[in-house]
Structures are given as C-alpha cells and as structure tokens.
Amino acid sequence: MATETETDKSSCLNSLHFHSDNPELLQNCEEVFSHSRYSELIRYQQIETNKLELSPNSALILPGNSFGFLSTENELHSKAIQLYGDYLEQSLTKSIQDKYNGELLVGESLLLSFPTNRYFIYTPTHRADPSNKNRMNIFLSIRAALRQIHKHNLIADNALQINTLIVCGFPVQIPAIRIAIQTKVAIDEIIFDQCSIFKEPTQLFNPVSLEVALSKIKSSSELKTNRFLKACML
C-alpha cells in the first residue's frame, strides 16, 4: 500500500498552456474548455512562435513526422533548433531509430530532456505528409503526450517533474476547432482512465463529459453544438 508521500508524488500537472499566434485557435480552445471542471488550470497566450520561451519544469509538445526530421520551414521546429541546435534533431532521430526501429507512429511520443529541467515531447501528427488531415491525429498526439508525462512524473524526482505542458505548433492545415476539441477529448479520456494528470485544487477534479459541456454552451455561441459533435470529422 502506497504511503502518503508516495501518493503525493504523482503524474500531476499544474497547468496546460495554449500558445499560438492564431487568435481563432485560442478562442476555440477557451470556448471548448470554458465549462470543464479544470478550466481554471488552462492558460491562453497569443504569442509569436519565435518569441516562445520554456520555463523550468515545462514540456513543449513538438509535433512532426514519424521519423523525427525537423523542418526549418516550420516555425516551431525553427525555434526548437534555435534553442538547442542540431543536437535536438540528432537526439530525436537517434532515439527513434534505436527505440522504435526508425519510425514513431502517430499515437506514440518521445520525451527529450535538456538542461534546467526543460523538456520536449515529440509526437507525430502525420507519417510524412503534413497536409494529411487524418481526423483523429490531434487526439492521438495529445493523449500520447499526456501519457508520456504521466510515465515520467511517476518515477522522476520532485525537482525533475514536469508541471506545465505547452501546446502549440500544430499543422496549419488542421482546423482550429478540431485541435481544440480533440485536445479536450484526450484530456478527458486520460482523466476517465483514472490518471490524475492535473493537480486538484480543493477537490475540483470531477470533470464533466464532452456532451455535458456542450449542453451548457449558449445556443447563440458561434460554436454551435453540431459543430462540436462534428469536429472530429472536419
């Protein structure tokens, strides 16, 4: 039986941050999460990708292809290369080659750690072609990242735990509403699997289902219920 100390050392996050220079994505995310029980743990910031900074004990989702090759035409990849140079891509491709036989599938993720407790979670949103609009890839990528944090935090010392997840940089070909909704569905699934991925301020954490959240959104909202229900099919 776990002791109180062991129980306290969990896979918890303090917050999830959406960073984007796309105001539509931020608006959609805020609308989707506004009626969730964990809405106060979500942060939104409109920021240019090249000004993005990683704070200690934070992890940045780095979407990409299944092989770990970064593109300088991708703003988030360029920022990551600027921060950590060729070492980042070399570490990424080597890890994929060694641990996954050269290909990291959509729905899997890889954690890379850097000095001062900063992390990248590389998770494919496509195999090779970024224009591939597979309906569920964002959901699979976010879920993989959350599971990676859960796995890491369960064994990491407290000083090395990840307490903030930064979400940005998904392919522009994917509709903003789909990114927002599939992110929420992924978080809900992790929660319903009894993985306490967020800390629970004052026992707040009894999240409502997507359907209940939808029923509370005003009918006059730009994001109609049928748009939510069809979001994964966009």
Helices and strands as residue ranges (DSSP letters): H 4-8, E 15-20, H 23-33, G 39-41, E 42-46, G 49-51, E 58-64, H 75-84, H 86-100, E 110-114, G 115-117, E 118-124, H 137-155, G 158-160, E 164-167, H 176-192, G 201-203, H 210-215, H 225-229, G 231-233
